[in-house]
Amino acid sequence: MHPDFWLQRWQDNQIGFHQDKPTPLLLKHWPAVGMPVGATVFVPLAGKSLDMVWFASQGYRVLGVEISPVAIKQFLSEHGVVPEFRDTPHGTHYTAGNIELIHGDAFALGADDLVDCAAAFDRAALIALPPDLRRRYVHELYARLPQRCRALLITLEYPAHEKQGPPFSVPEAEVSELFGRDWDIDVLERRDILEQQPGFVAEGVTRLETVVYRLNRK
């Protein structure tokens, strides 16, 4: 999706993708990633996700990137923090405690920006992108994560002809195609969630599953 799409969604407060609590599948499966406390976790297309707050509460450092200034302003305001900030060629960095948020384009980040990231958490980034951008996102942004990096990826699967994304259906075969060259891939859970998503049902979706992957950079 063009950046203007997401900027407008935040401007209009059309943020149904935002959750009012940390992602339950994150809490369940993060131990399987095996990431030591104190490591830096990268959160792409971060919005104002409470997952970042959860990571910080567990003793991790967080590096998020978000293109919407509205999302960043709301995140800082809702958590009552006054950040330090600095400007770089890739955006403005806001730092408060263990959380650093970059206001900028995720695709513009370089390897130097991500060099300290030992892990990544992707709940709503990959599935927010149409096929051409998904390929670019993995082959450019994920490729800049350091060797031995680990990741927890959550996707959705539904009959693609039944709904116009976002969020988009990203089947397991596509995950294997996108990541298989550079990452070892393990499926940790596949769950039917259609009954819990009335919005999808209302759109005529007949099957909806969420899939949790553990990725290890080769």
N, C-alpha and C positions, 0 to 999 in steps of 0.2 A: 504494500500500500504506500502511496505517496505520503511523505511526512505531513503534508497539510491535512490529510485525512485524520491523523491522530491528534494533531494540534487542535482541530475543530472539535473532535470528540471531547477532549478535555475542556475546551472553552465552553461547550454546551452541556457539560456535566453528563455526557452519555458514556458512563464508565461502568457498565454492567460487569465488566471483566474484573473490576476491583473487588477484593474480598475483605470482609470486616474482621477477619482473624487470620492467623497463619495457616498456610495450606496443610490440611490434615495429612495428605500423602507425603509431604515434606517431613513432618514430625515422625511419621512411621518409618520412612525409608532412609532418612539421612544417616543413621548409624551404619548402614550398609556401604556408604561411600568411604568410611574409614578415615575421615579427615580430622587431624589433631586440633584441639582447641588452640586458638591463636592464629590459625591460618587465615588467609584472605580469600573470601568467596566473591566471585563476580556475579552480578545480577544484571543481565542485559534487559533493555526496555523495561526499566524497573518500575515506572509509575510512582505510586506512593505505597508500594507493597509493604504490608506488615511482616512479610517474610524477612525483610531486612532487619527489622526490629528484633525478631526472634533470633536471627543469627547473632546479632550483637549481644543479646541477653545471654547467649550460650558461650560467650567469650571469643567469638570470631570477629575478624575485621571484615568489613563489607565494602566492596566497590561497585556502585550502581551507575548505570548510564541511562539518561532519560532526555528525550528531545523537547518535552513540554515544560515550559517554565511554570505553568499552572500546577502541574503535578508536583514539581519540586517545592513550590511555595506552599502548597497544601501539606505536603509531608512535613516540612519544617515547622509550620504553624501548628499542626495537629499534635505534634510531639513536644511543642514548647521549647524548641532549641534555637539558639542563636549561633549559626555556624561561622567558622572562619572560611574565607573564600580566596581563591587565587585564579587568575586567568592564564590559560595555556592555549597553544595553537588549536587544540581539539575541544575547547570549551571551558566553561567556568566550573571549577571544582569547589563544592561546598563540603566542609568537613565538620562533623559534630560527634565527638566521642569516637566510637569504633566504626562509624559510618561515613563514607565519602561518596558523594553523589556528583556525577559529572553532568552538567547541562550541555548536551551536545549530541551529535549524530554518532550512533554506535558504529556505523560503517567507517567513520573517520578515525577511530581509535587505532593506534599502532601497537606493535609488540612491546614497545617501551612502556606504554600505559598499563599493560596487562602482565608485566613481567613478574609481579609479586603474587599473582592469582594462582593459588594451589587448587582451586575448585571453582565450579560454576553451578548455578541453579537456574534452570530455564523452565518456568511454568507457563508463561503466556507470551513468549517471544517468538519461538519457531512457529507456533500455530496462528500467530497474528499475521504472518506473511504469506502472500500468494507464491505459487511454485517457483517462479523465476527469482524472486527475492530470497526464498528459502535456500536455494542453491548458493546464491551469492553470500548470504549470511553465514552459512556453514563453511564455505570454501575461503571466505575472507576473514570474518571475525573469529570464528572458532579456530581457524588456522593460526591465528596470532597468539592464542593461549600457549603457555610454555609446555615443554615436554613434561610428561608424568602428571599433567593436570588431570583431575577427575571431575565428573559432572553428574548431576541428577537432572534428567530431562522428563517432563510430563507432556504427553500429547493427547489429542482426541482423535477418535476414528468414528466416522459415520459415512453413509452412502453420499458421496460428494455431490451427486446430482439432486439431492433432496434439500440442500441448503447452500446459500451463497455466503461464504465467509466474509470477514473473520467472525469467530475463530474458524480456521480451516481444518479439514480432516487431513492428517498426516499418517498414512498407513505404515505398518511395520516395515514393509518392503522398501518404502522410500527412506525411512530412517537408516536402514542398512545400506542403501545406495549412497546416501549423503555422508554418513559417518564412517562406513566400513573401512575405507582406505587408511584412515589415520587414528581410529579409535576402536578399542574393544568394546563390544556392546552386550549388555546383559539385560533381559527383561525381568524386572523385579515383581511386577504385578500388572494384571489386566483385569479391569472391573467394568461391569455393566452399570451405567449411571443414568440411563434414560429416564427412569421414574423420578429421579431427583432433579431433573432439568425440564420443567414444564415449558419453558420458552422454546426449547428444541422441539418438543412434542407439538406445540402450537404451530410451528413452521412446517410440520409434516415429516419430521425426521423419524424413521422407524427403528433405527439402531444407533446407539451411542455408547462408546466405550472410552475409558481413559486408560492410558498405558504409561507405566513408569519404567524408565530405563536408567541403568547405571553405565556411564561411559568412562573409559580409562584411556587417556592419550598414549598412543604407542611410542 
